[in-house]
Amino acid sequence: RSRGLGDVYKRQLVPLPEVEEHFRAALDVRRLSNEIALFWNLEAEVALLYSKTNILQVPYDLLKAHHTPYLQTLRHAYDGTRHLDAPITFVSERQLLAATKTSKILVLPACRYLPEPVFAALDHYLRQGGTLVLLPAGPQADEYARPQDYLARWGLHIRATHLPTVEGRGPTQQGYDQSLSHDIHTGPGHLQTSTHADPTFFSNSTVSTHGLFEEIEAGSADVVAANTHPLLLRQPIGDGSLYYFCGTPTLGTYRHFMDTLMDRSNIYRPLHLKAPDGSRLPDVEARLVHTQYYD
């Protein structure tokens, strides 16, 4: 028995330089605890809607999938926003109804299903001067999947929807809760690239989308980017603005758009971290906190 334990201990040996690194990190955390705690005081002015309705309402053929369109788009929106030098947060449907959290920019990632009171809260948020960013699919049904005219109330009409094809399913795996699930492999969907875009939003760059794509009748909305179809629309509603991506934007397009929109919305970002050539660093999160004596 002692030999067996000795073998386990040998396998768990940690090199001394690594031990020193951990100790130094622990000492820095103790020494700089007050400074580290200050980062919690930074106000998040950009929020993503965490929708329990869209977590529960899943298409039948995706019931056992690891990821759903809502969860994939939520992750996509989070990854595209967190590297833009400002804190972001999540707001739930309950918080939206109670108006316990307000933000300058609110992102709806593929929230196809919304209860009527939640849509009414979003409409109120817009008319009071908020900025709403919709990633497809936009709200089209209530929590029971009954069709609703949500988009029509905002002056938008979907003429056709192009869905990515399912190319295959991965092997079934058993989760920690004994549930069974598998990966769903889909094609690239409807690939679109803009032939013209608003230069104040996309200077020297194009708008690219993939995956699901919606052909939308723009009506009175401003077309921010398009090819043969609108790719990005802006619809003024009350004192606010609704931005609607007709296709799922690529990470680069979404990040560029949000960077510009955050500037236009006066999001507090005293630090702009960029590469020497002026481009963004897509894998670096940076925050700056200001105190009375130093930054």
ZIFENBEL-V688119 format. One record per residue. N is the residue number from 1. PHI is phi as a letter, one per 30 degrees, with the letter a starting at -180 (999 if undefined). NEAR is the number of other ideal C-beta (glycine too) atoms within 12 Angstrom. Layout:
N;PHI;NEAR
N;PHI;NEAR
This chain:
1;999;7
2;d;8
3;d;9
4;d;10
5;d;11
6;d;12
7;d;12
8;d;12
9;d;12
10;d;11
11;d;10
12;c;10
13;d;12
14;c;14
15;e;10
16;e;10
17;e;10
18;d;12
19;d;13
20;d;13
21;d;14
22;d;15
23;d;15
24;d;15
25;d;15
26;d;14
27;d;13
28;d;14
29;d;15
30;d;13
31;d;12
32;c;16
33;d;14
34;d;14
35;d;21
36;d;16
37;d;13
38;d;19
39;d;20
40;d;15
41;d;15
42;d;25
43;d;21
44;d;28
45;c;28
46;b;40
47;b;36
48;c;39
49;d;45
50;c;30
51;c;38
52;d;23
53;e;32
54;d;39
55;d;24
56;d;18
57;d;29
58;c;24
59;e;22
60;e;10
61;d;15
62;c;25
63;d;16
64;c;23
65;d;27
66;d;23
67;b;23
68;c;31
69;e;36
70;d;37
71;d;26
72;d;30
73;d;38
74;d;29
75;d;24
76;e;34
77;d;39
78;d;29
79;d;24
80;d;35
81;c;41
82;d;29
83;c;30
84;c;38
85;i;31
86;b;36
87;d;29
88;b;35
89;b;28
90;c;27
91;b;34
92;d;22
93;d;33
94;d;20
95;d;23
96;d;36
97;d;25
98;d;14
99;h;18
100;d;15
101;b;27
102;b;24
103;b;34
104;d;33
105;b;42
106;b;46
107;c;43
108;c;46
109;c;41
110;h;42
111;d;45
112;d;38
113;c;36
114;b;39
115;d;29
116;e;23
117;d;19
118;d;34
119;d;37
120;d;22
121;d;32
122;d;41
123;d;26
124;d;23
125;e;34
126;d;31
127;d;20
128;c;20
129;j;21
130;d;34
131;c;38
132;c;46
133;c;45
134;c;47
135;c;48
136;d;45
137;d;39
138;d;43
139;d;44
140;b;31
141;a;25
142;d;24
143;d;24
144;c;14
145;i;19
146;d;15
147;e;15
148;b;24
149;c;19
150;e;33
151;d;39
152;d;19
153;d;23
154;c;37
155;i;23
156;b;32
157;b;26
158;d;32
159;c;17
160;a;15
161;b;24
162;c;27
163;c;24
164;d;25
165;d;15
166;d;19
167;c;13
168;l;12
169;b;19
170;d;18
171;d;13
172;d;15
173;b;16
174;c;12
175;d;12
176;d;7
177;c;7
178;i;8
179;d;14
180;c;16
181;a;23
182;a;22
183;d;19
184;c;27
185;c;17
186;c;26
187;d;17
188;d;21
189;i;25
190;d;29
191;d;22
192;b;35
193;b;25
194;d;33
195;c;17
196;a;19
197;b;32
198;d;26
199;d;15
200;d;16
201;c;29
202;b;30
203;d;14
204;h;11
205;b;25
206;c;27
207;c;39
208;b;32
209;b;40
210;b;32
211;i;33
212;d;37
213;b;33
214;c;38
215;d;25
216;c;36
217;d;22
218;d;29
219;i;21
220;c;16
221;d;27
222;d;23
223;d;29
224;d;33
225;a;37
226;a;30
227;b;24
228;d;15
229;b;28
230;d;38
231;c;43
232;b;45
233;c;41
234;b;36
235;c;35
236;d;21
237;b;30
238;i;19
239;c;14
240;c;27
241;b;31
242;c;41
243;c;44
244;b;44
245;d;47
246;d;44
247;b;44
248;d;43
249;d;46
250;d;30
251;d;28
252;d;25
253;d;33
254;d;40
255;d;31
256;d;33
257;d;44
258;d;41
259;e;35
260;d;30
261;d;36
262;d;32
263;d;21
264;d;19
265;c;27
266;h;15
267;d;29
268;d;22
269;b;29
270;d;15
271;c;19
272;c;23
273;c;23
274;b;18
275;d;12
276;e;7
277;d;7
278;j;12
279;d;17
280;d;26
281;c;19
282;d;22
283;c;13
284;b;17
285;c;21
286;b;22
287;b;29
288;b;21
289;c;25
290;c;17
291;c;14
292;d;7
293;c;7
294;a;9
295;c;12
